[in-house]
Amino acid sequence: MRIVLLRHGETDRNATDRFQGQADIPLNDTGVRQAQVIARSLSPDSWSAVYSSSLARAAQTAAYASGRLGVPHRRLDGLRERDLGTLDGQDRAEFARQHPRTMRRLLTDPDYAPPGGETGRAALSRSAAALRTIAEAEAEADKTGRTPPAPVVLAVTHGGVLNLLTRALADAVETPEVLVGTCAAVCVDVEWLPDGRPCAALRRWNVAPHECEEAPAPAPPLSFVDLDALVFDELNSKEVTRT
């Protein structure tokens, strides 16, 4: 199974380089066009479902894809952006200039939480739990007779979540340095351990989602990570709302 994690389209805060965290900011006109272009690039026969964060910018991006593909769209709170607390709305470059050590901690220290916000470890935990929920739900759908089984799932999420997941799933020597752009994707392959638990490996990052529709011809062996090893607190990540 492949889960393609797509960053949502542009918002006004993206355009002005401001933190937005869990502020419910919609797509701007550029973001709408990005989402429409991405949706048109996807092959309807290659995708089994669309999931998204429940925040508007991700749900809007996912709705275009779901409409194009003719598959269900389900919202998962576990795919929401990291809660940045009092940082929401602040200018990123100005904050980094005034508080370089805090900015470094925000990006590199998994146990740091901005005032009123969430640690990187907590955000990674719930997003990994959301990945597990998606993998288990889609595997169950295949077992119940979905014809034909479609192994590719789209999940629309956020830049901070993608950076955390990318670093957790990549080999240390191959940790990507390029941040995932708006409406760019990360390809994650999922396999199953003998006891039925899903594990995941990073295949590609910062690519167009349609590039993930087919497995590349011979690829180097992947390093799979047990998703349960990344989850210490599931929070509400298993609560799914259909749209």
N, C-alpha and C positions, 0 to 999 in steps of 0.2 A: 504494500500500500504506500502511496505517496501523499503527503500533506504539503500543499503549497501555501506558505504563509505570506500574505500580501500586505504591505503597508498601505494604509488608506491614502486617498488623494489629498491634495493640498488644502489647507485652511488659511484664513487670514493670519493666524498666529504662526503657522509655518512660514508664510511669506515674509513676516517681519521678524523671524527668528526669536520667538518668545516661547517660554515654557507653557505647555497647556495641560499636561498631566491628565487628570480625570475631569477637567472642565469640558462640558458638553458642547464643543464648538462644531458647527456644521462645515461642510465643504464650501469653499468659495467657487467662483466661476471657473477658475483654472482647474480646481479639484474635480468639479463635475465633468469637465472635458476629459481630464485624465481617466476618470473612472469609466466614461463612455468608450474611450479608445481601448482601454484594457479589456472591457467586456467584449467588444467586437473582435478582439484578437484571439479569443478563446474558441476552441472547437467543441460544439455542443455534445458530440458523442464521447468526449474524453473525460467528462467530469461527472461525479456521482452526487455531490452536494456542495452547498456553500454555507459556511459558518461565519460569524463575525462577532466582534466585540459589540456590546450593547450601546456603546457611545455613538452619537449620531454620525460622526465623520466616517467611522468604519461601517456602520449599518447602511449608510447611503451608498458607499462604494460597493458593498456586497450586493445591494439590491439591483444595481445595473448588471452585475455578473449573473445573478440568479435569474433575472428576466431573460437575458441572452441565452443561458444554458437550459432553461426550463426545468430547473431542479430546485428542491426545497432550500430555503434560507432559514437558518436557525441562529439565534443569538446566545452567546455564552458570556456571562459576566467574567469568567476567568481570563478572557482575552482582552479585557480592558487595559488601558495604559497604566503604568505605575503611578500611584498617587504621589504627587510632588508637594502636597501641602501648601505652605506659604510661598513656594516658588512659582506657583501657577501665575501666569501673566507677566512675569518678569522677563526682561531682555536677557537672553542667554549670554551674549558677548559681554555686556556690561557687568553681569553677575560674575562671569569668569574673571574679568579684569579686577573687580573689587574683592573677590573672594576666591583666589586661585586654589587654595588648599581645600576649601569646601567643595568647589567644583570637581577637583580631582577625586575627593572622597565619593562624591555622588556617582562618578563614572566607574570607580575602581573598587570601592569598599562595599562588599555585599551586605554588611551589617549596618551601614549608615542609612539613617532616615532623616530627610529634611523635616523641620518642625511641622507637625500635623500631617506628615506624609508616611510613606511606606519604605521599608528597606528593599534593597535590590533582591535579597534572598527571598523575601515574602512575595514579591512580584514574580520572580522566577518560579517559585513553588506553585502558585495558582495557575500560571500560564502553562507549566508542564502538566499539571492536573487537567487542564482544559485539553491539551493535546491527547492525553490518555483517554479522556471522555470521547473525543472525536474518533480516535482509532477504534475504541471498543464499540461505539455506536455504529460505525460504518462496517466493521467486521460482522456485527450481528445482522445488519441489513442484508449483507451478502448471503449469510446463512439462511435467511428466511425467504430467499428466492428472487432477489433482485436480478433481472435479466436484461442485458448481460451485466455481470459484476464490473463496475467501473472503479479502477484502483486509485483515481486521482481526486483529491478533495481540496477545495479552496477554503482558506480561513483568513479573513481580513482582520488585521490587528494593528499594532502601533509600533513606532520606531523604537521606543525604549524597551518594549517587550521583545522585539526582534533582536536587539543588541544583546540582551540578557540570554535569550535562548541560543543564539548563534554561538556565543562564547562558551556556553555550557556544553554544547553538542560537538564543537570543533575539537580536533586534536590540538594540544597546546602549541605544537610547532606550526599549525596551520590556522591559528586564530585570525579571522579576517580583520583587517584594519579599516576597510571601507565600510562606512555606515550605510544602512539600507535607505535608499531614497524614496520619496513619495511614489506610490504605485509601482514600486519594485518588489521583488519576491525573494523568498528563501525556500529552497526545496528540501524537504525532510523525508527520508525513507523510513518506513516503519516495518519492523519484523517482530516475531512473537517468540518469547522464551518458552522452554518446554513446559513451564507451569502456567502458561497462558498470559503472562504479563507482556505488555508492549514495550519495545525498546526502539530508540530512534537514532538516526545518524544524519548529519548534515551532508547534503549532496552538492548544493550550489547556493550562492548568496548574491544578492544585488543584481538579479537578472529579471527579464520580462517573464511574467508567469506562463505565457504560452511555450516558453523554452523548456518548461518542466513537464510538458504533457507526455513525453516519451522518455524512457530511460536512455541515457547516452550509451553508445557502443563502448566496448569493454572499458570499464572504469576501474580505478585502483580500489582495493578492498576498503570498505568503510568501517569506521569504528563506532559501534552501536553503544548507546547509553541507556540503561534501564531508567525509564521515566519515573518509576517509583523512587529512585535514588535522589531525584531532584525535588520531590514533593515532601514537605514536612507539615504543611497546613493547607488543606484543600479549600478552606473558606467556603464560598458558595459556588465553586466552579462547576458543579454538576447540575446546577439549575439552568435548564434550557427553556427559552421562550420561542415558540414558533411564530413566524411572521408570514 
